[in-house]
Amino acid sequence: MREITNRRKFLRLPKLLLMLLEREEESRVDPGMIVDLSLGGVRLLTQDPLEVGKIVGLIIEIQEDSPLRLQGKVVWGRRIRDLKDLDPELREQYGVEDLEKYYVGFEFLHYLYGIVFADLTPELEARVSHYMTFVARMKH
């Protein structure tokens, strides 16, 4: 039997977060939804497709007065038609009932992407880590 190993360097925190995606080459900002967050990057849903390999700006509203502004590289992506197309792992993390509560937001988000943070400064890493610790404590 083949052993399955976790290749992830960072722990993922399942958390639905509204965010903005900056596409500098197109001078546009689009809404999106983060489905999980780690110190290495995010998985997010977007309305429009992104090009794998592109650098995008992420604005994550973790505090009203001080949003996180990060750069990330799109490392993978795929089209989804509805909530049933999400990874079984995501459906398990949130439960079908929780995802259905957010369906109004999801119905316009047709692409799932993996974004790895680029040039994460120690200050930004500390803010992401602090936020993840705060959210994890709130769940228990």
C-alpha positions as CSV (number, residue, x, y, z in Angstrom):
1,M,0.0,0.0,0.0
2,R,1.3,3.4,-1.0
3,E,1.8,5.9,1.9
4,I,0.3,9.3,1.3
5,T,2.4,12.1,2.6
6,N,1.4,15.7,3.2
7,R,3.6,17.9,1.1
8,R,2.3,21.1,2.5
9,K,4.8,23.2,4.3
10,F,2.2,25.3,6.2
11,L,-1.0,24.5,8.1
12,R,-4.1,25.6,6.3
13,L,-6.8,27.5,8.2
14,P,-10.3,27.0,6.7
15,K,-11.8,30.5,6.7
16,L,-14.2,32.1,4.3
17,L,-13.0,35.7,3.8
18,L,-14.0,38.3,1.3
19,M,-11.1,39.9,-0.5
20,L,-10.1,42.0,-3.4
21,L,-7.8,40.9,-6.2
22,E,-5.7,43.4,-8.0
23,R,-4.7,42.8,-11.6
24,E,-2.1,45.5,-12.2
25,E,-1.6,44.9,-15.9
26,E,-5.3,45.4,-16.4
27,S,-5.7,48.2,-13.8
28,R,-8.7,46.5,-12.3
29,V,-9.8,45.2,-8.9
30,D,-12.1,42.2,-8.6
31,P,-13.9,40.7,-5.6
32,G,-13.1,37.2,-4.5
33,M,-13.5,34.8,-1.6
34,I,-10.7,33.1,0.2
35,V,-11.6,29.5,1.3
36,D,-8.5,28.8,3.3
37,L,-5.4,30.6,4.4
38,S,-1.9,29.6,5.4
39,L,1.4,31.3,5.9
40,G,2.4,30.2,2.4
41,G,-0.7,31.4,0.5
42,V,-4.4,31.1,-0.1
43,R,-7.0,29.1,-2.0
44,L,-9.6,31.5,-3.4
45,L,-12.6,31.7,-5.6
46,T,-12.9,34.3,-8.4
47,Q,-15.5,35.4,-10.9
48,D,-13.1,35.7,-13.8
49,P,-10.2,33.4,-14.9
50,L,-6.6,34.1,-13.8
51,E,-3.5,33.1,-15.7
52,V,-1.3,30.5,-14.0
53,G,2.1,32.1,-13.3
54,K,0.9,35.7,-13.0
55,I,1.5,37.8,-10.0
56,V,-1.6,39.3,-8.4
57,G,-2.3,41.7,-5.6
58,L,-4.4,40.5,-2.7
59,I,-6.3,42.8,-0.3
60,I,-7.6,40.9,2.6
61,E,-9.9,42.7,5.1
62,I,-8.8,41.2,8.4
63,Q,-9.1,44.5,10.2
64,E,-11.3,47.4,9.1
65,D,-8.6,50.0,9.5
66,S,-5.7,48.0,8.2
67,P,-6.2,45.5,5.5
68,L,-3.5,43.0,4.5
69,R,-1.9,43.9,1.2
70,L,0.0,41.0,-0.3
71,Q,1.5,39.8,-3.6
72,G,0.9,36.3,-4.7
73,K,1.7,34.0,-7.7
74,V,-1.1,32.0,-9.3
75,V,0.2,28.4,-9.1
76,W,-2.9,26.4,-10.2
77,G,-6.5,26.9,-11.1
78,R,-9.6,25.2,-12.3
79,R,-13.2,26.1,-13.3
80,I,-16.1,25.1,-11.0
81,R,-19.7,25.2,-12.0
82,D,-21.3,25.0,-8.5
83,L,-20.6,24.0,-4.9
84,K,-20.6,20.3,-5.8
85,D,-17.5,20.9,-7.9
86,L,-15.5,22.1,-4.9
87,D,-12.9,19.7,-3.5
88,P,-14.4,17.1,-1.1
89,E,-11.8,18.4,1.4
90,L,-13.4,21.9,1.3
91,R,-16.9,20.5,1.5
92,E,-15.8,18.4,4.6
93,Q,-14.1,21.4,6.2
94,Y,-17.1,23.6,6.0
95,G,-20.0,21.2,5.9
96,V,-22.6,21.4,3.2
97,E,-24.9,23.5,5.3
98,D,-22.2,26.2,5.9
99,L,-21.3,26.4,2.2
100,E,-25.0,26.7,1.3
101,K,-25.3,29.7,3.6
102,Y,-22.8,31.4,1.4
103,Y,-24.3,30.3,-1.9
104,V,-25.4,33.8,-2.9
105,G,-21.7,34.8,-2.9
106,F,-20.5,31.5,-4.5
107,E,-22.9,31.6,-7.4
108,F,-20.8,34.2,-9.2
109,L,-17.4,32.7,-8.3
110,H,-16.6,30.2,-11.0
111,Y,-12.8,29.6,-10.6
112,L,-10.8,28.1,-7.8
113,Y,-7.1,29.0,-7.5
114,G,-4.0,28.3,-5.4
115,I,-2.0,31.4,-4.8
116,V,1.5,31.3,-3.1
117,F,2.6,34.5,-1.3
118,A,5.5,36.3,-3.0
119,D,8.0,38.3,-1.0
120,L,6.2,38.0,2.3
121,T,7.9,40.4,4.7
122,P,8.4,39.4,8.3
123,E,5.9,42.1,9.3
124,L,3.2,40.7,7.0
125,E,4.0,37.1,8.0
126,A,3.5,38.1,11.6
127,R,0.1,39.7,10.8
128,V,-1.1,36.6,8.9
129,S,0.2,34.4,11.7
130,H,-1.5,36.5,14.4
131,Y,-4.8,36.5,12.5
132,M,-4.7,32.7,12.0
133,T,-4.0,32.2,15.7
134,F,-6.9,34.5,16.6
135,V,-9.4,32.7,14.3
136,A,-8.2,29.2,15.4
137,R,-8.8,30.2,19.1
138,M,-12.3,31.6,18.2
139,K,-13.3,28.2,16.8
140,H,-12.7,26.4,20.0
